[in-house]
Amino acid sequence: MAHPIEKALQRAREEGQTKLQFGENRAEAKKPALEVVHTPVPLSTSEVRYWRTQSWPLTPQQLLENRIVVGSEDAPGAAAFNILRTRIMQKMQTEGWQTLLVTSARDNAGKSLVAANLAVAMARDRNHTVMLVDADMRRPSIHQFYNYPLGSGFAELLRGEKTVEDVLFHPGIERLVVLPGGQPITD
């Protein structure tokens, strides 16, 4: 069975979209249930468009109510996440790393809160894009920080029931997309 990313690449080849042309308008193959984002995302000298990503924009007040403090400079904890972002990104650049995992040894330690805020803080850096993936199969919770309804996500993607563009959403924060966990898996 082909990996979902391999399937997406094959579909792109079939649609004649194998060469990514940054900043270029493309016809939409099929409209998802939510609004499609057409916001350009600057990356050093190029642009990326989220042309198949569902849009789920939130106001700054909604983000604060859901404990996403990074967007508000006067919110308690915002400076701490910005310092954490800077230190982590320096280490990642030094080591050549592209992926960061936030985990803990026990439940309710605050991993999702840290991951959600750190993702927003990292996306605020104009030279990086961020994909926040909720890989907690038993208790997915990242969607709650963005008021996103519990539905399909990472679990359904891994089972091959959904495609990447079916499950990703853009929370209205430039350079950030979220892959929610999907329906909880008990076993």
WOLIN-V596810 format. One record per residue. NEAR is the number of other C-alpha atoms within 8 Angstrom. Layout:
NEAR  NEAR
//
This chain:
2  5  6  11  7  8  9  10  9  8  8  10  9  7  6  6  8  7  4  5  5  8  9  6  4  5  4  7  4  4  9  9  5  8  9  12  12  7  7  9  9  10  11  6  5  8  10  10  12  10  9  10  13  16  12  12  8  9  6  8  6  8  14  10  7  10  8  12  13  15  10  9  8  5  8  6  8  13  9  7  12  11  8  9  11  8  8  8  9  8  8  10  8  7  6  6  8  5  4  5  4  8  5  7  4  5  5  5  6  6  10  9  11  9  10  12  12  13  12  12  13  12  14  8  7  10  7  9  10  10  9  11  9  11  8  8  12  7  6  14  11  12  12  9  13  11  7  8  6  7  6  14  14  14  13  12  14  8  7  8  7  11  10  10  8  10  14  13  11  14  12  9  9  8  11  15  12  11  13  16  18  13  12  10  7  5  2
//
